[in-house]
Amino acid sequence: TPVLNHVDVKNASVNSKKEVTNGAPPYAKSLMSNSKKLQDELEKTGSKIKQHEDNLKFLKTQKSQLDDAILDLQVYLGKLLSSSTSQAEDADNSQIQSEEETVQQILKHRNSAAAIFYQLKTHHDSQLSNLTWCLDILGAVATLGKVDDDNLSRLFSEYLGLHTMLAIVCKTYECIRALEICNDE
């Protein structure tokens, strides 16, 4: 009788005279089981790839729609800008008047730093330019915080409040210190 020897894949040991089940070696079951597991994993991976491809297709469609919407908005904005060019020229003149009106409103609050600054600027501008720290004063918040839309400007000033709108804006800390010293004197 011939002796059948084979190597078990899992144990890596030699088995002799093992029974052959259904004409297949005993490790065939484990090979079939492993093959089935690999096939299941392959199907899961294929399913995930399909899902990612669908998501990618959806995102490309969304991107295309957004690109179209951006283009439409750019065209619309271009039309608005071209039609408002003449309005902007008129607005420049009204902006100058508006700033003067704002300064007049500031001057009504005589004890505020902004009012004192604009009084000095109006009546003693040459003396102010001799003080180097005065060159670092940008102006009052009320004159610097302007927007083109009257409603936004009104909301902005209401949000900041009168006290903040009358504050002085400076470029440097030295300018602030000099203003504080003047205030103490």
C-alpha positions in Angstrom: 0.0 0.0 0.0 1.3 3.4 -0.9 1.8 5.9 1.9 0.4 9.4 1.3 2.4 12.2 2.8 1.5 15.9 2.5 2.3 19.2 4.2 -0.4 20.9 6.2 -0.4 24.6 5.2 -1.4 25.8 8.7 0.9 23.6 10.8 3.7 23.2 8.3 4.2 19.7 9.5 4.2 16.4 7.6 1.0 14.3 7.9 1.1 10.7 7.0 -1.8 8.3 6.2 -4.5 11.0 6.6 -7.8 10.2 5.2 -8.9 11.9 2.0 -12.4 13.3 2.2 -14.4 13.4 -1.0 -11.3 12.9 -3.0 -9.8 16.1 -1.8 -6.9 16.5 0.7 -7.9 17.7 4.3 -6.5 21.2 3.9 -8.8 21.8 0.9 -11.6 22.9 3.2 -9.4 25.6 4.7 -8.3 26.7 1.3 -11.9 26.9 0.2 -12.9 28.8 3.3 -10.0 31.2 2.8 -11.0 31.6 -0.9 -14.6 32.4 0.1 -13.4 35.0 2.7 -11.2 36.7 0.0 -14.0 36.7 -2.4 -16.4 38.3 0.1 -13.7 40.9 0.9 -13.3 41.6 -2.8 -17.0 42.1 -3.2 -17.1 44.5 -0.2 -14.2 46.5 -1.7 -15.9 46.6 -5.1 -19.0 47.9 -3.5 -17.1 50.6 -1.7 -15.4 51.6 -4.9 -18.7 51.8 -6.6 -20.1 54.0 -3.8 -17.0 56.3 -4.0 -17.4 56.5 -7.8 -21.1 57.5 -7.4 -20.1 60.2 -4.8 -17.4 61.5 -7.1 -19.9 61.7 -10.0 -22.3 63.6 -7.7 -19.6 66.0 -6.5 -18.6 66.7 -10.1 -22.2 67.5 -11.0 -22.4 69.9 -7.9 -19.1 71.5 -8.9 -20.4 72.1 -12.5 -23.6 73.7 -11.1 -21.6 75.9 -8.8 -19.3 77.0 -11.6 -22.3 77.9 -13.7 -23.8 79.9 -10.8 -20.5 81.7 -10.2 -20.4 82.6 -13.9 -23.9 83.9 -13.7 -23.2 86.0 -10.7 -20.0 87.4 -12.3 -22.1 88.5 -15.3 -24.7 90.0 -13.0 -22.0 91.8 -11.0 -20.4 93.1 -14.1 -23.7 94.6 -15.2 -24.3 96.1 -11.8 -20.8 97.7 -11.8 -21.1 99.1 -15.3 -24.5 100.6 -14.5 -23.3 102.0 -11.2 -20.2 103.7 -12.6 -22.1 106.9 -13.2 -23.8 106.6 -9.8 -20.3 106.2 -8.2 -19.2 109.6 -9.6 -22.3 111.2 -8.1 -21.6 109.3 -4.8 -18.1 110.8 -4.6 -19.5 114.3 -4.5 -22.1 113.2 -1.9 -19.4 111.4 0.1 -17.5 114.7 0.5 -20.6 116.4 1.7 -21.4 113.5 3.9 -18.0 113.6 5.6 -18.5 117.3 6.2 -21.9 116.7 7.7 -20.4 114.0 9.9 -17.7 116.4 11.2 -20.5 118.9 11.9 -22.3 116.3 13.9 -19.1 115.5 15.8 -18.6 119.2 16.6 -22.0 119.2 18.3 -20.5 117.0 21.0 -18.0 119.7 22.3 -16.4 117.8 25.1 -15.6 114.7 23.1 -12.0 114.0 21.9 -13.2 113.9 18.3 -14.8 117.3 18.5 -11.7 118.8 20.1 -9.5 117.3 17.4 -11.7 118.6 14.6 -11.9 122.1 16.2 -8.1 122.1 16.4 -7.8 120.8 12.9 -10.2 123.4 11.6 -8.8 126.4 13.5 -5.2 125.5 14.3 -4.2 123.0 11.5 -0.7 124.6 11.1 0.1 124.2 14.8 -1.1 120.6 14.8 1.2 119.7 11.9 4.2 120.9 14.0 3.4 118.2 16.6 4.7 115.0 15.1 2.4 112.8 17.2 -0.6 114.6 15.6 0.3 113.3 12.2 -0.4 109.8 13.6 -4.1 110.7 14.2 -6.2 109.1 11.5 -9.5 110.6 12.6 -12.6 109.8 14.4 -14.3 106.4 14.1 -17.4 108.2 12.7 -15.5 109.6 9.7 -13.4 106.4 9.1 -16.2 103.8 9.5 -18.2 104.9 6.4 -20.0 102.5 4.1 -21.7 103.3 0.8 -25.1 102.0 1.9 -27.0 104.5 4.2 -28.8 101.6 6.0 -25.6 99.8 6.7 -23.9 103.0 7.8 -26.8 103.7 10.2 -26.7 100.1 11.6 -23.0 100.3 12.0 -23.2 103.5 14.0 -26.0 102.2 16.1 -24.1 99.0 16.8 -20.9 100.9 17.9 -22.8 103.6 19.8 -22.1 107.3 20.2 -19.1 106.9 22.6 -17.2 104.6 20.2 -18.2 106.7 17.1 -16.6 109.7 18.8 -13.3 107.9 19.6 -10.1 108.9 18.0 -8.1 106.4 15.9 -4.3 106.6 16.0 -1.5 104.9 14.1 0.9 104.6 17.1 0.8 104.1 20.8 2.9 107.2 21.3 0.1 109.3 19.8 -2.3 107.8 22.3 0.0 108.6 25.2 0.4 112.2 23.9 -3.4 112.6 23.8 -3.7 111.2 27.3 -1.1 113.7 28.5 -2.9 116.6 26.8 -6.2 115.4 28.4 -4.5 115.4 31.9 -3.3 118.9 31.4 
